[in-house]
Every structure is written in structure tokens, then in C-alpha cells.
Amino acid sequence: MRIVVALLLLSFLGWGASTQAQPDVPETLHPRQVFLQRDPDTGVSRLLFLDLLTGDAWPVNVAGERFTVTPNGVMFYAPGDDRVKLVMPDGRISDHPFIQPGPNTRRIDWVLDSDSQQIAWTHTEGVPGTMTTVTQVANLDGSNVDEVLIDGPRDGIRAMPVAFSHDRQSLYMDFQPDSVGDYTTFRQYAGLFSVDLESGETQLLPGEPGCFCGAGLGSGWFLRLALTPDALSFDLDAHELDQGINATVPSLRLADFTQGGDILISADGTRAIYALAQIRGFGTPGQIVQAVLVLVDLQALTQRVLGRDVDFLLHPVAWTEDNSAVILTSPSRPGTWKIDVDGGSLAQIASVTYLGSMGTGS
């Protein structure tokens, strides 16, 4: 419930407005939520750190991309400096202490585990025809660094970290076409596999490689969109990795919704949500978008459209309210929304974009 309360607070509080702080909690332990405002003209982004105990909201301007909220601050890549940065709630910006591009790195990617205790990152090196990816894993404080995989050389393909398994014994990765994934409507995956963090052994996930389509991993589930034979819609392949359950949830057969992804699985593993879209005139001034959200019941293995369609893209980012609602953002417009998964009602709850929670505020 705290996510929703904080977002509503943000709509009414001015920067620096505050309520009485709780004196028994050190400031460094205050739970915070982070929001984003982008300036498309300058390329500068404003990060907003909201203190959930005091109500203070402090802005920090940065030039970067791929923002990731961690308990220690917000990680991001600064293209102008070719550095991975870490920005703190007090406005301090520094180089990340142990994740940085090397002299031959053409791409660096990272992913946190669900509890923000471990981080995995990759260095992709070489030219497009012969790219090699080196994958490392460490605790969030930089201890216990371990090189778990060297992949390549490959032609135009890099290995990209996607998620940790819920028991932290494996890292899930994808054979990602270099650069292509950054320009698709939803993140698409080409060939998902696991890396055993103890032995380094790799294994393709069930049904892989699949189509270049959306997927989601979490709470022991691997969910994969799969094009129907007529290539007009998507079935959902559902794999419970621990128990070996494999099933296909039939397509909803929505006409012309040929793009999909952003699968988000609830922490209790009972539900998932994802987005479908149809886009006419892609990339042109007259582009027309129609998008819907799909709710998956992972106990009954059924799915249904949730709420009404909208004329812009929505991206599920967090389950909230005991998995009865989902927080959403949009890649095409500022703001944060919430949808109730029982009634399907959608409401905008903030004018800025929710990034994530620090500390105990998640």
C-alpha cells in the first residue's frame, strides 16, 4: 500500500515540503521512492527522491539512461562520459565503485536480484562480427566477485543478463541481437538460457530458442509469448521451472495486436500481467497506438483482457496492494498509473514516472 500512498503524496507535496520526521529512524535508513522527469529537448533527466517518513522530495539533475534503483542509490549509464554512475538522495553523483566499461567495452548491461542483494553485469567487447560477452556476479557491496560466463565470439549477438532465479543459484540470460532490442516497442528475447552460478554450466530454458518475442521470469515461473501459426496473435507458454509444469495458455485472438511483452509476475507466483499493442504508422508523426493489458491467472492457467484499451503504451513495473493492483508507467508520456486487477479500473496517480523503491520502502 505504501507505493500508492507515496505516489498520491507526490501529487500534492511541493519540493521540500515535509511532515514531522520519526526521530528514532536514522536518515540513512529512511525508505525512499524514486521518480523520473525527462526533458526530451536537453536530454537531462530529473530524479526525484521522496522520503516516505518526512515527505521531503529532492530533485537531482543527471544526463543518462537505463536508470536502476538500488538500496544504495540509482545506477545509470552516462553516455557522454562512458561511465556507470551512482546518484545518492543527497545529490552526490559518483562513478559506480566496481561496475565500469573497460577500454574495449562496446556495451555494459546489469540486473539486480529480486531482493537487491546481488548484481550481475556483462561487458560486451569486439566489433559486431566477433563479439564476446563476459558475465560477472557480485554482492551489491562489491564483495564475492565471480566471473560466471565468457560467451563468444558471436556475429552480432551478445549475452544479456535478464534475472536471477528465486533461489539465487542461477542467472537467466538471453542471446540478444546487438542494438535491436533497444528499438522494439517491448523488450524482446531471442534465446533464453540459464547459467549455474556454481558450475558455470549453461542450459537453454524450456522451448528455447523461441520467436523474438516477450518473456517474463520470476517466482519460479518462465512465461513466454509465442506467435500463433498465423502470426496474428500470441499464445502464452507457461513453465513452472521447479516443478516442471509446462502448459500453453491459448491466445485471446485480439485482431491486429501483433506486439507484446513487459510480462510481470507477482511475488507470490499466482498472477502475471503483460501488455499487447497495435501500432499504425510506426515512427511517423501520424502514429496511432492502441494498447491493452492482459491478466494471467497462473493457478487456473487462463488469461483475460484487463480493463479497457488505451491510446498509449503502458509498462507494468510493480505489483502492489497484496498483488491486487499493478503500478504502470509509459515510455511515451510522463506519469504513473495504477490498475485494479479485479475491477480493471485504471487511474493516473502521479504526473511523474515511478522508477522504484530504496531501502524498506518497497
Disulfide bonds with the S-S distance in Angstrom:
Cys211-Cys213 1.94
